[in-house]
């Protein structure tokens, strides 16, 4: 229990990924992205799992290229490190986590009718869009795009 009287328990579970992309710790997601303990563990897991599926789907062609290049995991791709972590893995975790949090914020307004949820519902579109933008930026980095805009000559 925290000083606020609310539970500060974390969900000690890991969602297994496909073997190429990293498994996802719900406890780490909950701590880093400040997901309230009042969110039911199954709900958090469902939203993270869906975000993971969405990002994995978006990266399917890039994953095939990496596998074709002889890489067995995302962690083996590229040598760039930040604080001992593969940069591409960090982008992957950000892409999934921001998408999952955006989804959870949107769900909160539909499951709670207190004034707090009403205020969140009014502001959640901006928050959700910001988080989805962060997810897309991280996804674009994984796909090799240097900027947030891509143009093609037709």
C-alpha positions as CSV (number, residue, x, y, z in Angstrom):
1,X,0.0,0.0,0.0
2,X,1.3,3.5,-0.9
3,X,0.9,6.6,1.2
4,X,-2.1,7.6,-0.9
5,X,-4.0,4.5,0.3
6,X,-4.0,2.9,-3.2
7,X,-2.3,-0.4,-3.9
8,X,1.1,-0.2,-5.5
9,X,1.2,-3.9,-6.4
10,X,2.7,-4.7,-9.8
11,X,1.7,-7.5,-12.1
12,X,4.5,-10.0,-12.0
13,X,3.9,-11.7,-15.3
14,X,5.7,-11.9,-18.6
15,X,4.0,-12.1,-22.0
16,X,5.8,-14.5,-24.3
17,X,6.5,-13.1,-27.7
18,X,7.2,-14.9,-31.0
19,X,10.8,-15.8,-30.3
20,X,12.2,-13.0,-32.5
21,X,10.9,-10.0,-30.7
22,X,11.5,-9.7,-26.9
23,X,9.1,-11.0,-24.3
24,X,7.3,-8.3,-22.4
25,X,7.3,-7.8,-18.6
26,X,4.0,-6.4,-17.4
27,X,5.6,-5.3,-14.2
28,X,8.2,-3.2,-16.1
29,X,5.4,-1.8,-18.3
30,X,3.4,-0.9,-15.3
31,X,6.3,0.8,-13.5
32,X,7.8,2.6,-16.4
33,X,4.5,3.9,-17.9
34,X,2.9,4.5,-14.6
35,X,-0.1,2.2,-15.1
36,X,-2.3,2.4,-11.9
37,X,-2.5,-0.8,-9.9
38,X,-6.3,-0.5,-9.9
39,X,-6.3,-1.6,-13.5
40,X,-7.1,-5.3,-13.5
41,X,-4.1,-7.5,-14.4
42,X,-6.0,-9.4,-17.1
43,X,-7.1,-6.1,-18.7
44,X,-3.5,-4.8,-18.7
45,X,-2.2,-8.1,-20.2
46,X,-4.9,-8.0,-22.9
47,X,-4.0,-4.5,-24.0
48,X,-0.3,-5.1,-24.0
49,X,-0.8,-8.4,-25.9
50,X,-2.9,-6.6,-28.5
51,X,-0.3,-3.8,-28.9
52,X,2.4,-6.5,-29.3
53,X,0.4,-8.2,-32.0
54,X,-0.2,-4.8,-33.8
55,X,3.5,-3.9,-33.8
56,X,4.6,-7.4,-34.7
57,X,2.2,-7.3,-37.7
58,X,3.5,-3.9,-38.8
59,X,7.1,-5.2,-38.6
60,X,6.4,-8.6,-40.4
61,X,8.2,-7.6,-43.6
62,X,11.1,-6.1,-41.8
63,X,11.4,-9.1,-39.6
64,X,11.5,-11.3,-42.7
65,X,14.4,-9.2,-43.9
66,X,16.2,-9.5,-40.6
67,X,15.7,-13.3,-40.5
68,X,16.9,-13.5,-44.1
69,X,20.0,-11.6,-43.0
70,X,20.7,-14.4,-40.5
71,X,19.5,-12.6,-37.4
72,X,17.7,-14.9,-34.9
73,X,16.3,-12.2,-32.6
74,X,15.8,-8.4,-32.7
75,X,18.5,-8.1,-30.0
76,X,21.0,-9.6,-32.4
77,X,20.2,-7.0,-35.1
78,X,22.5,-4.0,-35.1
79,X,25.3,-3.2,-32.7
80,X,24.1,0.2,-31.4
81,X,23.7,0.1,-27.6
82,X,22.4,2.6,-25.1
83,X,23.0,1.9,-21.4
84,X,23.7,-1.8,-22.3
85,X,20.5,-2.3,-24.2
86,X,20.1,-2.8,-28.0
87,X,18.6,0.4,-29.4
88,X,16.2,-1.5,-31.7
89,X,14.9,-3.4,-28.7
90,X,14.3,-0.1,-26.9
91,X,12.4,1.2,-29.9
92,X,10.3,-2.0,-30.0
93,X,9.5,-1.7,-26.3
94,X,8.5,1.9,-26.7
95,X,6.3,1.2,-29.8
96,X,4.4,-1.5,-27.9
97,X,4.2,0.3,-24.6
98,X,3.0,3.6,-26.0
99,X,0.3,1.8,-28.0
100,X,-0.7,-0.3,-25.0
101,X,-0.9,2.7,-22.7
102,X,-3.0,4.7,-25.3
103,X,-5.4,1.8,-25.5
104,X,-5.6,1.5,-21.7
105,X,-6.2,5.2,-21.3
106,X,-9.1,5.0,-23.7
107,X,-10.5,2.0,-21.9
108,X,-10.3,3.7,-18.5
109,X,-12.9,6.3,-19.5
110,X,-15.3,3.6,-20.4
111,X,-14.9,1.5,-17.2
112,X,-15.1,4.3,-14.6
113,X,-17.7,6.9,-14.2
114,X,-16.2,9.0,-11.4
115,X,-15.4,12.7,-12.0
116,X,-11.7,11.7,-12.4
117,X,-12.7,9.5,-15.4
118,X,-14.9,12.2,-16.8
119,X,-11.9,14.6,-16.9
120,X,-9.7,11.9,-18.4
121,X,-12.3,11.2,-21.0
122,X,-12.2,14.9,-22.0
123,X,-8.4,14.9,-22.2
124,X,-7.7,11.4,-23.3
125,X,-7.9,12.0,-27.1
126,X,-4.9,14.3,-26.9
127,X,-3.1,11.9,-24.6
128,X,-4.0,8.9,-26.7
129,X,-2.9,10.7,-29.9
130,X,0.4,11.7,-28.3
131,X,1.1,8.1,-27.2
132,X,0.1,6.7,-30.5
133,X,2.5,9.2,-32.2
134,X,5.3,8.0,-29.9
135,X,4.5,4.4,-30.9
136,X,4.5,5.2,-34.6
137,X,7.8,7.1,-34.3
138,X,9.5,4.2,-32.6
139,X,8.0,1.8,-35.2
140,X,9.4,4.0,-38.0
141,X,12.8,3.8,-36.4
142,X,12.6,0.1,-36.4
143,X,11.6,0.1,-40.1
144,X,14.7,2.2,-40.9
145,X,12.9,5.6,-41.5
146,X,14.9,8.5,-40.2
147,X,12.1,11.0,-40.1
148,X,8.4,11.0,-39.3
149,X,7.4,11.6,-43.0
150,X,7.8,9.4,-46.0
151,X,7.2,10.5,-49.6
152,X,7.3,8.4,-52.7
153,X,7.5,9.5,-56.3
154,X,4.6,7.8,-58.2
